[in-house]
Amino acid sequence: MFDTLSDRLSGVFTNLRGKGRLSDADIDATAREIRIALLEADVALPVVRQFIARIKERAGGAEVSKALNPAQQVIKIVNEELVAILGGETRRLQYAKQPPTVIMLAGLQGAGKTTLAGKLARWLRDQGHTPLLVACDLQRPNAVNQLQVVGERAGVQTYAPEPGNGVGDPVRVARDSIDFARRAQHDMVVVDTAGRLGIDAEMMQQAADIRAAVDPQEVLFVVDAMVGQDAVNTAQAFQDGVGFTGVVLTKLDGDARGGAALSVREVTGQPIMFASNGEKLEDFDVFHPDRMASRILGMGDMLTLIEQAERHFDQDEAERMAAKLTAGNQFTLEDFLDQLQAIRRMGPIGNLLGMMPGMGQMKDALAQVDDKDLDRTAAIIRGMTPAERENPKIINGSRRLRIATGSGVKVSDVNQLVDRFFEARKMMGQLGGMGLPGMRKRSAT
Ligand code: GDP
């Protein structure tokens, strides 16, 4: 996501590198290039205009800093302005004073509402809530069933109309679901509504009626980030027809130009609250404007990486590992294997590396880091006996050949793994317990 924009912007910054001070002509040229980059990324024209005006004004002199060189200053300004158009502060969910808190989802068909309902429910459940999913999309064949499947996967209950009882009246289903939630002590209700392929008065009216019936704390407008400019028009139509309190961007995993993301907040005035970046339940996160901006600028996203690591690594396990690492040579290939598996659970390695600072410019190198390499490394370790994993020094020539054959690699691969493991262990011993297991593991790969 945002790859093209990132690449273009980093080109702009590279051109500034080495300049002692910025002339007016430099600023104009830079502004022009940023403008092209944004337009190419499909950012809405009024948003681009305003953005460029701010950059020019700020880069134009008042903010001359002795601490930063011109390129750094421009990056800093662009970063701050990006954070601003993305909404500034992270916007958290608003909860009802009296449960249940009701969250209603609205958006076009195919935007990813149903998928999101599951993700949101799972995320809420993980935080100790007892969400109820409500199927109010009674238009699309199979939509109710789809939500039930999603709910099951997320481990939450789904409320759907009984056949013959209120079928066809989504407003009634929505209203009844709140009573049900109250009785069954669900503290959160997520209402999935029907979408259409295009903006349509009847659909808007239905969504507005549901909103009036359930009086939600949040109405989330769900929009597919891949649709480009249209997203802005759709957002405006939903804002006028139903009204919403927050935006969810979906399909940020696609290689869309992503300009919608940069425009919707500015155009509607409502904050982007969540982002979806895949079809799996866990491909979902709270939207942080500052982190997104630094990702766009290729500055990486350490915070997200750390949070993901925390989510996928058991805390006790991490502490045990940290203790072993501080002690240096207690770290074994068995531990390494555990960590490799934990990293693989976090998703494709390319995604993780993309979040690390400085990696933005290293796309080519990144492309070579193959998940298969990690899997092959894991296979080699699995081919070893527990004693060998504990102490790889005992692996002799014939065992190396046997392990290589067993895991389908060359003997040199086994040798390399063992050598690098010792090297890394030595290094890790020196570094002591760093906070992040994933980082340690990477340095040992
Ligand atoms: P709805 O009509 O708004 O309920 O949309 P759905 O939830 O049925 O999603 C439409 C399609 O988009 C489905 O095939 C989903 O699997 C897919 N989808 C939803 N969210 C994402 C996402 O974040 N990334 C990707 N790649 N696909 C998604």
Residues whose N, C-alpha, C, O or C-beta is under 5 A from the ligand:
A	BS01	GDP	L108 Q109 G110 A111 G112 K113 T114 T115 L116 T250 K251 L252 D253 S276 N277 G278 E279
